Amino acid sequence: MNLIELTPKITGDRYYLSYSCSVADPKLSGHSHPETEIVIVSSGQFEHVYENIVITLKKDDILIIPPNTFHFLKSNKTPNNMAYVIQVHLSDITFSHTPTIYKLSDDNKFILELIYKEIKENMNPQMWNDGFGSYSVSGNTLTDSICKLIEVLLHKILTQKKQPINFVDSKNAFIYNQSINFLKDNLNKNLTVSDIANYSHISETAIKNIFKTYSGKGVITVFTELKIQETKKHIRSGKQISYISDIFGFSSQAYYCQVFKRVTGMSPMQYKKSIS
């Protein structure tokens, strides 16, 4: 699927808008939320974890993040690294399953400046005590003018040509991306931290630290979640639970159901009913 809908509409009653050098809460390694998020890099460069890959965002890059997508945007706290973040509920928009990046045009930059000018003048934003002029505003009621400006901005962004993805050029990000691919290729096995460390030719401590940095989770936790996500596809296709638990290397159907519920909050059968 592609981001093809060109008339997104703001719906719902929750929003978050910010301009800062520290986009992600430093206490959080990553998060997801039901709102669509638009990240626009004003200056500098950020590393962004999008689901299970690490990409680079540079000046004037725009990243659109679908609802309920794990992500983490981080940078060194300097005035040279600043980004706008817009989180709103949107309707009439279809999302890609891979990162979608656009460039900020001069016209769109003008609209963006209007949005944040109105925020500062009319919405009493919370100023961050970080020395860089960062601020944010959140709540349940956006002004009609800001809603309209955001909708116009998104409409114009989505008519632009998509940009190539820049993967992070660092050893640890490369190891993380390669390790995720290794896990995806071996979802039918019961890999250990040692297996994954050996694949990457590094120590167990090092691979644990890399996963903690880029996912905020343990190695086996990420592997288990990848397994469960893949088993969902088999449930949707009508496969039997016993068959699914067997081909993904779970010791028993009961254990698979236990893990599935721990990860998703529901049993496989409850999930099956929820999508039928």
C-alpha positions as CSV (number, residue, x, y, z in Angstrom):
1,M,0.0,0.0,0.0
2,N,1.1,3.6,-0.6
3,L,0.2,6.9,1.0
4,I,-2.1,7.7,-1.8
5,E,-5.0,9.6,-0.2
6,L,-4.5,13.3,-0.9
7,T,-7.3,14.8,1.2
8,P,-6.5,13.8,4.8
9,K,-8.9,15.1,7.4
10,I,-8.2,15.6,11.1
11,T,-10.6,13.7,13.3
12,G,-10.7,12.8,17.0
13,D,-10.0,15.0,19.9
14,R,-6.3,14.4,20.9
15,Y,-3.3,16.1,19.5
16,Y,0.4,16.9,20.3
17,L,2.5,19.5,18.5
18,S,6.1,20.4,19.3
19,Y,9.3,22.0,18.1
20,S,12.4,20.8,19.8
21,C,15.9,19.3,19.7
22,S,14.9,16.3,21.8
23,V,11.9,14.9,20.0
24,A,11.7,11.7,22.0
25,D,11.3,11.8,25.8
26,P,14.8,10.9,27.0
27,K,13.2,8.5,29.5
28,L,11.6,6.5,26.6
29,S,13.4,4.3,24.2
30,G,10.5,4.2,21.9
31,H,6.7,4.4,21.7
32,S,3.6,4.1,19.6
33,H,0.3,5.9,19.7
34,P,-3.1,5.9,17.9
35,E,-2.3,9.2,16.2
36,T,-0.6,9.7,12.9
37,E,2.8,11.5,13.4
38,I,4.5,13.9,11.0
39,V,8.1,14.6,11.7
40,I,9.8,17.5,9.9
41,V,13.5,18.1,10.4
42,S,14.2,21.8,10.6
43,S,17.9,21.5,11.0
44,G,20.6,19.0,11.7
45,Q,20.2,15.2,11.6
46,F,18.3,12.6,13.5
47,E,18.4,8.8,13.8
48,H,15.0,7.3,13.6
49,V,13.9,3.8,14.5
50,Y,10.9,2.9,12.5
51,E,9.5,-0.5,13.6
52,N,12.7,-2.6,13.2
53,I,14.9,-0.5,10.9
54,V,17.1,2.5,11.6
55,I,17.1,5.4,9.2
56,T,18.7,8.9,8.9
57,L,16.5,12.0,8.7
58,K,18.3,15.2,7.5
59,K,17.3,18.8,7.2
60,D,13.9,19.3,5.4
61,D,13.1,15.6,5.5
62,I,9.5,14.8,6.3
63,L,8.6,11.4,7.7
64,I,5.0,10.3,8.1
65,I,4.4,7.6,10.8
66,P,1.2,5.6,10.7
67,P,-0.8,5.0,13.9
68,N,0.3,2.4,16.3
69,T,3.8,2.1,14.7
70,F,6.7,1.7,17.1
71,H,9.2,4.5,16.6
72,F,11.9,6.5,18.3
73,L,13.5,9.7,17.0
74,K,16.7,10.7,18.7
75,S,19.6,13.1,18.4
76,N,22.3,14.8,20.3
77,K,20.8,17.7,22.2
78,T,22.2,20.6,20.2
79,P,20.6,23.7,18.7
80,N,21.7,22.4,15.3
81,N,19.3,19.5,15.6
82,M,15.7,20.7,15.7
83,A,12.5,19.1,14.4
84,Y,8.7,19.8,14.3
85,V,6.4,17.0,15.4
86,I,2.7,16.9,14.6
87,Q,0.5,14.1,16.1
88,V,-3.2,14.1,15.1
89,H,-5.9,11.6,14.3
90,L,-6.4,11.4,10.5
91,S,-9.1,9.9,8.3
92,D,-9.1,9.2,4.6
93,I,-5.5,8.3,4.4
94,T,-3.9,4.9,3.4
95,F,-0.5,4.1,4.9
96,S,2.6,2.3,3.6
97,H,4.2,-0.4,5.7
98,T,7.6,1.0,5.1
99,P,9.0,4.5,5.9
100,T,7.7,7.2,3.6
101,I,9.9,10.3,3.3
102,Y,9.2,13.6,1.5
103,K,11.1,16.9,1.2
104,L,9.9,20.2,2.7
105,S,9.3,22.6,-0.1
106,D,9.4,26.4,0.3
107,D,5.6,26.6,0.0
108,N,5.2,23.9,2.7
109,K,7.8,25.6,4.9
110,F,5.6,28.8,4.8
111,I,2.5,26.8,5.8
112,L,4.5,25.1,8.6
113,E,5.7,28.5,9.9
114,L,2.1,29.7,9.9
115,I,1.0,26.7,12.0
116,Y,3.6,27.2,14.6
117,K,3.2,31.0,14.6
118,E,-0.4,30.5,15.6
119,I,0.5,27.9,18.2
120,K,2.9,30.4,19.9
121,E,0.5,33.3,19.7
122,N,-2.9,31.6,20.5
123,M,-2.3,28.3,22.3
124,N,-0.1,29.1,25.3
125,P,2.5,26.3,24.5
126,Q,4.6,24.8,27.2
127,M,8.2,26.1,26.9
128,W,10.9,23.4,27.6
129,N,13.7,24.4,29.9
130,D,16.4,23.1,27.6
131,G,18.0,26.3,26.5
132,F,17.1,25.7,22.8
133,G,13.7,27.4,22.6
134,S,11.8,24.1,22.5
135,Y,8.1,24.1,23.2
136,S,5.1,21.8,22.9
137,V,1.3,21.9,23.1
138,S,-1.2,19.1,23.6
139,G,-4.8,18.7,24.5
140,N,-8.2,17.9,23.1
141,T,-9.2,20.9,21.0
142,L,-7.2,22.3,18.0
143,T,-8.3,25.6,16.6
144,D,-10.1,25.4,13.2
145,S,-7.4,27.5,11.6
146,I,-4.6,25.1,12.7
147,C,-6.6,22.1,11.7
148,K,-7.1,23.5,8.2
149,L,-3.5,24.5,7.9
150,I,-2.3,21.0,8.9
151,E,-4.7,19.4,6.4
152,V,-3.5,21.7,3.6
153,L,0.2,21.0,4.6
154,L,-0.4,17.2,4.4
155,H,-2.3,17.5,1.1
156,K,0.6,19.3,-0.4
157,I,3.2,16.9,1.1
158,L,1.4,13.8,-0.3
159,T,1.4,15.2,-3.8
160,Q,5.2,15.4,-3.8
161,K,7.6,12.8,-5.0
162,K,8.8,10.3,-2.4
163,Q,12.5,10.5,-1.4
164,P,14.9,7.5,-1.1
165,I,15.4,6.2,2.4
166,N,18.8,6.9,4.0
167,F,19.8,4.1,6.3
168,V,22.0,5.1,9.3
169,D,25.6,4.8,8.4
170,S,27.0,3.5,11.7
171,K,28.3,0.1,12.8
172,N,25.7,-0.4,15.5
173,A,22.8,0.6,13.4
174,F,24.1,-1.8,10.6
175,I,24.4,-4.6,13.2
176,Y,20.8,-3.9,14.4
177,N,19.3,-3.9,10.9
178,Q,21.2,-7.1,10.0
179,S,20.2,-8.8,13.2
180,I,16.6,-8.0,12.6
181,N,16.8,-9.6,9.1
182,F,18.5,-12.6,10.7
183,L,15.6,-13.0,13.2
184,K,13.0,-12.6,10.5
185,D,14.7,-15.4,8.5
186,N,14.6,-17.7,11.4
187,L,11.2,-17.3,13.0
188,N,10.7,-21.0,12.9
189,K,13.6,-21.6,15.3
190,N,14.3,-20.9,19.0
191,L,17.3,-18.6,18.8
192,T,19.2,-17.5,21.8
193,V,21.0,-14.3,22.5
194,S,24.2,-16.3,21.9
195,D,23.1,-17.3,18.4
196,I,22.3,-13.7,17.5
197,A,25.6,-12.4,19.0
198,N,27.6,-15.1,17.1
199,Y,25.8,-14.2,13.9
200,S,26.9,-10.6,14.3
201,H,30.4,-11.5,15.5
202,I,30.1,-9.5,18.7
203,S,29.6,-10.3,22.4
204,E,26.2,-11.0,24.0
205,T,26.6,-7.9,26.1
206,A,27.2,-5.8,22.9
207,I,24.1,-7.2,21.1
208,K,22.0,-6.6,24.1
209,N,23.1,-3.0,24.3
210,I,22.5,-2.5,20.6
211,F,18.9,-3.8,20.9
212,K,18.3,-1.7,24.0
213,T,19.5,1.4,22.1
214,Y,17.4,0.9,19.0
215,S,14.3,-0.9,20.3
216,G,14.2,-0.2,24.0
217,K,13.7,-4.0,24.4
218,G,15.6,-7.1,25.0
219,V,16.8,-9.3,22.1
220,I,14.5,-12.2,22.8
221,T,11.6,-9.9,23.4
222,V,12.0,-8.4,19.9
223,F,12.4,-11.9,18.5
224,T,9.2,-13.1,20.2
225,E,7.2,-10.1,19.0
226,L,8.4,-10.6,15.4
227,K,7.3,-14.3,15.7
228,I,3.8,-13.3,17.1
229,Q,3.4,-10.7,14.3
230,E,4.1,-13.4,11.7
231,T,1.8,-15.9,13.3
232,K,-1.0,-13.4,13.1
233,K,-0.8,-13.7,9.3
234,H,-1.4,-17.4,9.6
235,I,-4.3,-16.9,11.9
236,R,-5.9,-14.5,9.4
237,S,-5.3,-17.1,6.6
238,G,-7.3,-19.7,8.6
239,K,-4.5,-21.9,9.7
240,Q,-5.1,-24.1,12.8
241,I,-3.5,-22.8,16.1
242,S,-1.8,-26.2,16.7
243,Y,-0.2,-26.0,13.2
244,I,1.0,-22.4,13.8
245,S,2.5,-23.1,17.2
246,D,4.4,-26.1,15.7
247,I,5.9,-24.4,12.6
248,F,7.1,-21.5,14.7
249,G,8.9,-23.7,17.1
250,F,6.8,-23.3,20.2
251,S,7.0,-26.2,22.7
252,S,3.3,-26.6,22.8
253,Q,0.0,-25.0,21.7
254,A,-0.7,-23.9,25.3
255,Y,2.7,-22.2,25.5
256,Y,2.1,-20.4,22.1
257,C,-1.3,-19.2,23.4
258,Q,0.4,-17.9,26.6
259,V,3.0,-16.0,24.7
260,F,0.5,-14.6,22.2
261,K,-1.6,-13.2,25.0
262,R,1.4,-11.8,26.8
263,V,2.4,-9.9,23.6
264,T,-1.0,-8.9,22.3
265,G,-3.2,-8.8,25.3
266,M,-5.6,-11.4,23.8
267,S,-5.6,-15.1,23.0
268,P,-5.2,-16.4,19.4
269,M,-8.9,-17.2,19.4
270,Q,-9.9,-13.8,20.6
271,Y,-7.7,-12.3,17.9
272,K,-9.3,-14.5,15.3
273,K,-12.8,-13.4,16.4
274,S,-11.7,-9.7,16.4
275,I,-10.8,-9.9,12.7
276,S,-13.7,-12.0,11.5
